[in-house]
Amino acid sequence: MASSADSIRVSKLSKNVGDEPQQCLTPPENAAIIAALFKVEAKEKKLARRVYWLQMLVTLIVTGIAYVMKGTPQFALAVLSGGGISVVNGAMLAWRMSRAALTSVQNAHHQLRLMYFYAAERFLVVVVLLLLCMAALKLSPIALLSGFIAGQAVLLVARLLLIRIKD
């Protein structure tokens, strides 16, 4: 007797369930927001790659100009090293920004601590690389810093200019 009562109850429940519209985990209005966020993230990654390649290109051009002006490979190598350090800094910035975007933002203090940590990490890497080039490789400090400044200027200016260009 219990089995027939259970089957009647299940059939009534299945009728009621069939009448209701099927619900998704993500409502349609939120799905549109998620797609827009993915689009923004993809655009940001594309912008970071463009800035990276532009930084490398300008570093090579400035190195060529330095070699033509001074005529010594040691001077050109110092400019190239400074620009290379700047490119490493820009690559670390893009990498850490993408890593920060992957983590969920449940705790704002944790996210802020991560961003401070990433900034300190980049600063430390830049200082160590500059000191290594000056002390261990005995490269010209003026040429090294000139290449670094040129690379950093491209990092700042390129982001501002490339944001304005529509794809």
C-alpha beads as a LAMMPS data file, in Angstrom:
LAMMPS data file: protein, C-alpha beads

167 atoms
166 bonds

1 atom types
1 bond types

-500.0 500.0 xlo xhi
-500.0 500.0 ylo yhi
-500.0 500.0 zlo zhi

Masses

1 110.0

Atoms # bond

1 1 1 0.000 0.000 0.000
2 1 1 2.835 2.343 0.812
3 1 1 4.341 1.947 -2.623
4 1 1 1.139 3.020 -4.433
5 1 1 0.805 6.077 -2.177
6 1 1 4.444 6.963 -2.875
7 1 1 3.963 6.632 -6.624
8 1 1 0.890 8.891 -6.516
9 1 1 2.846 11.485 -4.510
10 1 1 5.788 11.331 -6.972
11 1 1 3.483 11.767 -9.966
12 1 1 1.849 14.819 -8.364
13 1 1 5.264 16.334 -7.597
14 1 1 6.514 15.686 -11.099
15 1 1 3.439 17.437 -12.537
16 1 1 4.095 20.476 -10.352
17 1 1 7.780 20.533 -11.235
18 1 1 7.029 20.305 -14.935
19 1 1 4.799 23.382 -14.766
20 1 1 7.508 25.666 -13.391
21 1 1 10.088 27.231 -15.704
22 1 1 13.538 25.725 -15.407
23 1 1 15.929 27.844 -13.372
24 1 1 19.633 28.234 -14.099
25 1 1 22.452 28.806 -11.682
26 1 1 23.183 32.118 -13.370
27 1 1 20.203 34.348 -14.199
28 1 1 20.239 35.709 -17.784
29 1 1 20.858 39.298 -16.669
30 1 1 23.977 38.175 -14.747
31 1 1 25.183 36.095 -17.684
32 1 1 25.393 39.276 -19.766
33 1 1 27.553 40.907 -17.086
34 1 1 29.890 37.910 -16.958
35 1 1 30.412 38.017 -20.730
36 1 1 31.220 41.723 -20.526
37 1 1 33.767 41.078 -17.762
38 1 1 35.468 38.386 -19.840
39 1 1 35.620 40.809 -22.754
40 1 1 37.243 43.495 -20.586
41 1 1 39.753 40.987 -19.210
42 1 1 40.682 39.801 -22.706
43 1 1 41.105 43.412 -23.837
44 1 1 43.354 44.132 -20.839
45 1 1 45.555 41.121 -21.627
46 1 1 45.828 42.220 -25.253
47 1 1 46.792 45.731 -24.124
48 1 1 49.443 44.336 -21.756
49 1 1 50.962 42.267 -24.594
50 1 1 51.054 45.311 -26.883
51 1 1 52.750 47.410 -24.223
52 1 1 55.281 44.628 -23.593
53 1 1 56.213 44.349 -27.278
54 1 1 56.311 48.118 -27.693
55 1 1 58.644 48.355 -24.700
56 1 1 60.948 45.766 -26.254
57 1 1 60.907 47.544 -29.624
58 1 1 61.713 50.949 -28.140
59 1 1 64.480 49.400 -26.016
60 1 1 66.094 47.946 -29.145
61 1 1 65.757 51.256 -31.005
62 1 1 67.283 53.235 -28.120
63 1 1 70.104 50.669 -27.901
64 1 1 70.805 51.096 -31.610
65 1 1 70.842 54.876 -31.248
66 1 1 73.195 54.615 -28.254
67 1 1 75.538 52.374 -30.220
68 1 1 75.590 54.767 -33.175
69 1 1 76.198 57.799 -30.921
70 1 1 78.884 56.315 -28.632
71 1 1 80.211 53.563 -30.867
72 1 1 81.070 51.192 -28.020
73 1 1 79.322 47.876 -27.497
74 1 1 79.734 48.235 -23.711
75 1 1 77.617 51.412 -23.684
76 1 1 74.962 49.846 -25.932
77 1 1 74.898 46.728 -23.733
78 1 1 74.297 48.916 -20.669
79 1 1 71.381 50.694 -22.386
80 1 1 69.983 47.335 -23.508
81 1 1 70.283 45.941 -19.976
82 1 1 68.477 48.939 -18.481
83 1 1 65.698 48.623 -21.023
84 1 1 65.568 44.878 -20.386
85 1 1 65.095 45.491 -16.679
86 1 1 62.227 47.810 -17.519
87 1 1 60.694 45.144 -19.757
88 1 1 60.971 42.618 -16.893
89 1 1 59.217 45.121 -14.632
90 1 1 56.398 45.582 -17.144
91 1 1 56.048 41.828 -17.651
92 1 1 55.853 41.264 -13.900
93 1 1 53.224 43.991 -13.640
94 1 1 51.069 42.343 -16.317
95 1 1 51.583 38.884 -14.821
96 1 1 50.646 39.967 -11.303
97 1 1 47.624 41.907 -12.542
98 1 1 46.341 38.792 -14.282
99 1 1 47.010 36.697 -11.172
100 1 1 45.139 39.202 -9.013
101 1 1 42.187 39.081 -11.406
102 1 1 42.025 35.290 -11.054
103 1 1 41.623 35.343 -7.275
104 1 1 38.169 35.959 -5.888
105 1 1 37.625 39.291 -4.202
106 1 1 35.976 38.140 -1.004
107 1 1 38.223 40.085 1.323
108 1 1 39.258 43.582 0.252
109 1 1 42.079 43.723 2.812
110 1 1 43.571 40.524 1.443
111 1 1 43.400 41.890 -2.119
112 1 1 45.044 45.143 -1.025
113 1 1 47.814 43.252 0.795
114 1 1 48.437 41.224 -2.347
115 1 1 48.739 44.361 -4.454
116 1 1 51.205 45.899 -1.988
117 1 1 53.181 42.672 -1.948
118 1 1 53.287 42.584 -5.759
119 1 1 54.471 46.211 -5.907
120 1 1 57.201 45.552 -3.315
121 1 1 58.221 42.417 -5.202
122 1 1 58.590 44.340 -8.476
123 1 1 60.534 47.108 -6.740
124 1 1 62.900 44.598 -5.150
125 1 1 63.468 42.762 -8.444
126 1 1 64.252 46.035 -10.239
127 1 1 66.692 47.185 -7.531
128 1 1 68.466 43.817 -7.443
129 1 1 68.787 43.688 -11.236
130 1 1 70.081 47.267 -11.425
131 1 1 72.639 46.609 -8.684
132 1 1 73.669 43.347 -10.332
133 1 1 74.255 45.103 -13.650
134 1 1 76.222 47.917 -12.028
135 1 1 78.245 45.911 -9.500
136 1 1 78.753 42.493 -11.048
137 1 1 78.739 43.353 -14.754
138 1 1 80.382 46.787 -14.261
139 1 1 78.044 48.463 -16.753
140 1 1 77.898 52.243 -17.058
141 1 1 75.359 53.547 -14.526
142 1 1 74.324 56.469 -16.740
143 1 1 73.683 54.239 -19.742
144 1 1 71.949 51.614 -17.619
145 1 1 69.615 54.149 -16.025
146 1 1 69.007 55.826 -19.398
147 1 1 67.794 52.546 -20.869
148 1 1 65.687 51.863 -17.778
149 1 1 64.083 55.322 -17.868
150 1 1 63.336 54.986 -21.596
151 1 1 61.656 51.630 -20.994
152 1 1 59.635 52.930 -18.048
153 1 1 58.534 55.984 -20.052
154 1 1 57.248 53.667 -22.771
155 1 1 55.439 51.584 -20.134
156 1 1 53.577 54.644 -18.863
157 1 1 52.945 56.457 -22.132
158 1 1 52.023 53.373 -24.167
159 1 1 49.302 52.317 -21.733
160 1 1 47.776 55.794 -21.877
161 1 1 47.913 56.019 -25.670
162 1 1 46.898 52.436 -26.471
163 1 1 43.822 52.643 -24.238
164 1 1 42.466 55.393 -26.484
165 1 1 42.896 53.313 -29.664
166 1 1 39.709 51.438 -30.525
167 1 1 40.053 47.836 -31.692

Bonds

1 1 1 2
2 1 2 3
3 1 3 4
4 1 4 5
5 1 5 6
6 1 6 7
7 1 7 8
8 1 8 9
9 1 9 10
10 1 10 11
11 1 11 12
12 1 12 13
13 1 13 14
14 1 14 15
15 1 15 16
16 1 16 17
17 1 17 18
18 1 18 19
19 1 19 20
20 1 20 21
21 1 21 22
22 1 22 23
23 1 23 24
24 1 24 25
25 1 25 26
26 1 26 27
27 1 27 28
28 1 28 29
29 1 29 30
30 1 30 31
31 1 31 32
32 1 32 33
33 1 33 34
34 1 34 35
35 1 35 36
36 1 36 37
37 1 37 38
38 1 38 39
39 1 39 40
40 1 40 41
41 1 41 42
42 1 42 43
43 1 43 44
44 1 44 45
45 1 45 46
46 1 46 47
47 1 47 48
48 1 48 49
49 1 49 50
50 1 50 51
51 1 51 52
52 1 52 53
53 1 53 54
54 1 54 55
55 1 55 56
56 1 56 57
57 1 57 58
58 1 58 59
59 1 59 60
60 1 60 61
61 1 61 62
62 1 62 63
63 1 63 64
64 1 64 65
65 1 65 66
66 1 66 67
67 1 67 68
68 1 68 69
69 1 69 70
70 1 70 71
71 1 71 72
72 1 72 73
73 1 73 74
74 1 74 75
75 1 75 76
76 1 76 77
77 1 77 78
78 1 78 79
79 1 79 80
80 1 80 81
81 1 81 82
82 1 82 83
83 1 83 84
84 1 84 85
85 1 85 86
86 1 86 87
87 1 87 88
88 1 88 89
89 1 89 90
90 1 90 91
91 1 91 92
92 1 92 93
93 1 93 94
94 1 94 95
95 1 95 96
96 1 96 97
97 1 97 98
98 1 98 99
99 1 99 100
100 1 100 101
101 1 101 102
102 1 102 103
103 1 103 104
104 1 104 105
105 1 105 106
106 1 106 107
107 1 107 108
108 1 108 109
109 1 109 110
110 1 110 111
111 1 111 112
112 1 112 113
113 1 113 114
114 1 114 115
115 1 115 116
116 1 116 117
117 1 117 118
118 1 118 119
119 1 119 120
120 1 120 121
121 1 121 122
122 1 122 123
123 1 123 124
124 1 124 125
125 1 125 126
126 1 126 127
127 1 127 128
128 1 128 129
129 1 129 130
130 1 130 131
131 1 131 132
132 1 132 133
133 1 133 134
134 1 134 135
135 1 135 136
136 1 136 137
137 1 137 138
138 1 138 139
139 1 139 140
140 1 140 141
141 1 141 142
142 1 142 143
143 1 143 144
144 1 144 145
145 1 145 146
146 1 146 147
147 1 147 148
148 1 148 149
149 1 149 150
150 1 150 151
151 1 151 152
152 1 152 153
153 1 153 154
154 1 154 155
155 1 155 156
156 1 156 157
157 1 157 158
158 1 158 159
159 1 159 160
160 1 160 161
161 1 161 162
162 1 162 163
163 1 163 164
164 1 164 165
165 1 165 166
166 1 166 167
